[in-house]
Amino acid sequence: MGQYDEVVERQRLLILAEEWAKGVSGIHAHSINSMWYDNRPQDTEDGKCVVDRSFNSGLIERTLEDGSIVYFGEELKGDQLIDAYTSVENTNKWKYKLTNPSDYV
């Protein structure tokens, strides 16, 4: 059964990464049109406010004043998503090791 270990591990990581991708990585309420991803300056002209939510998947969801929603960016999928997820997880493990109080006792 060892011949399928890599396939099973990739699927396990993909499932974890797909769940992680739904998480919000940032929220920004603003009325500026100079965001690096912004190709819709009309959304914030004349002082109109928007709320941008960034997701771990790479998508950015903008909610306009009238409640309508537009999206920016491209959603990571497959191996790119797994790479992003494992990179963050490895960084978090490293940070945890540095900040775990029991390490200093």
N, C-alpha and C positions, 0 to 999 in steps of 0.2 A: 504494500500500500504506500510505501515511501515515494513512489513515482509521482504521486499527486500532491505531495506536501507543498510545493511552490504554488500550485494552482489554488489550493485551499487557503494558503496564507495570503495570496493576492486578493482573493474574494473577501476574506475576513477584513483586510485593510480597506478594501473598497467600501464595504458596508459601514465601517467606522467613519471613513472619510466622508461618505455621503451624508451621514448624520451630522458630522462636524460642520460641513459646508452650509447647513441651514442656520448656523449660529450667526449672530450679529457681531461684527468686529468693531463697529463704530456708528455713532449717530451724530449728525451735524445739522443743526437748524441755522439757516443763514439767508442772506439776501444779496450775496455776491455772485458775480458771474466769472470768477477767475479760478474755479476749481480745475485741477489738471484734466479731469475727465469731461468737463462741461462743454457740450456742443449745442446747448440750448439756452443762449443768453436771454431769450424772451421770457424764460421762466422767472427771472429775477429782475427784469427791468421795471423801472418806476417804483423801486422799493418793495416789490412783492417778495414774500418769504416762502421758503421751501424747507423740507426736511429730507435729508439724504441719509439712508441707512446702508452701510457697507456690510456685506456678508462675507463669511470665510470663503465662499465659493468664487469670489471675484466680482460678483454682481453688485451694482449699486442701485438701490431703489429710491426714486425721488417722489415724494408726495407734494403735490402742488396745493395752493391755497383753496382751490375748488374741490379738492379731494381726489382728483385723478392722479394716476401713477404712471411714471415712465421709468425705463431701465437704461443703465449705462454699463459698459464693460461686457466681457465674455465670461461665461460660467465655465469654470474648470471642470473637466470630466476625465474619467479613466486614469491613466498613469500620471497625468499632470496633477490631478486632484490628490491622488495617493502621495505623490512627492511633496505637495504643499502640506498635507496633513502630517506626514511623518517628520517633516522638517520642523513644524511647530511643536509636535510632541517631543521631539528630541531636545529642542530648546527649552521647553517647559521642564523636562527632567533635569536638565543642567541647572536651571534657575532654582528648582526645588532643592537640589543638592547643596546649593550655596546658601539657601535661606532656611533650611531646616534647623530649628533651635536645638534639637537633640544632638546635632553634630558637634555642638560646642560644650556639651556637658561631660 
